[in-house]
């Protein structure tokens, strides 16, 4: 496993998938880049909906998730990844992409789905 590609969707749009342009936020992250979501689950602030990496799915509310994302992607303890044609540093996160048109449609307490796709 190399890491994760993560998409945030409105719960009502999650069945139409991220490819429909309805995603709210997206980014890539290293191997341990989901630790912060797992911590929210342990605290009862998010729920793990299961999955096998294709994808793993979580849910939480907009009023909890957006402040986290607006502060920047949480740091992680991912190891460096070195391949024949690229290298990712320890703790790597890509640039956070925000879809402001879709975010503006969200109610403050709206349930959101976080999909994390294994990048093996």
Secondary structure as UniProt FT lines:
FT   STRAND          4..10
FT   HELIX           11..16
FT   HELIX           18..20
FT   TURN            21..22
FT   STRAND          23..29
FT   TURN            31..34
FT   HELIX           35..42
FT   TURN            43..44
FT   STRAND          47..51
FT   STRAND          54..61
FT   HELIX           62..70
FT   STRAND          81..82
FT   STRAND          87..88
FT   TURN            90..91
FT   STRAND          97..98
FT   HELIX           100..103
FT   TURN            104..105
FT   TURN            108..109
FT   STRAND          111..118
//
